[in-house]
Structure formats: structure tokens, C-alpha cells
Amino acid sequence: MKKEKKVVFILLVLAACITFIPLFALKGAEFGGSDDAGSIMVEEITGGYEPWAAPVLETIIHGELPGEVESLFFCLQTAIGVGIIAFCMGRFVERKKLEKV
């Protein structure tokens, strides 16, 4: 039992190090997403970029969606996707249980 506590303690310390060391080691670092990198590359290659489509909701409301609403839609999409995956996995588990009986 003592060895298990030691392993848990070491893992907790390791998790804390992984969490806090980058905060101090990467001061002043700028992080950008793949969307930013992609748009910069397209501008370098073609010299400019004009979007050929507009978001559907922005055309309906004739303006830009607030960031909170975009975050809400992203979370809803995530929740729906996780729900579908969990449902399918649950069906597979139950199918295996019924096959054993």
C-alpha cells in the first residue's frame, strides 16, 4: 500500500510540473491557431484572400455574431457529437452483454 501512495504522489508532482513549468518557461510567447497560420500562408501565396461565402447566421442577422454566441454554438456542437458517440458506444456495450446471455 505504501508503494501505491508513493506512485500517486510522484504522478501528482509530475502533473503539477507539466502544468506550471510552461507558464514560467514560455514568458512572452505568442500562440496562434491553425486558422491564423493558414490565412497567412494563403496571403503569401496568392497575394490576398477574399472569402467566397459568409456564415449563414451573419447573413440572417445582418451583422457579426458576438463571441459568446459563437462559443455557445461550438459547445452545443461538441455536446451533440459527444452524445452521439456515447450513445453508439453504449449500444455496442449492451449488444455485447446481450450476446453473452
Disulfide bonds with the S-S distance in Angstrom:
none
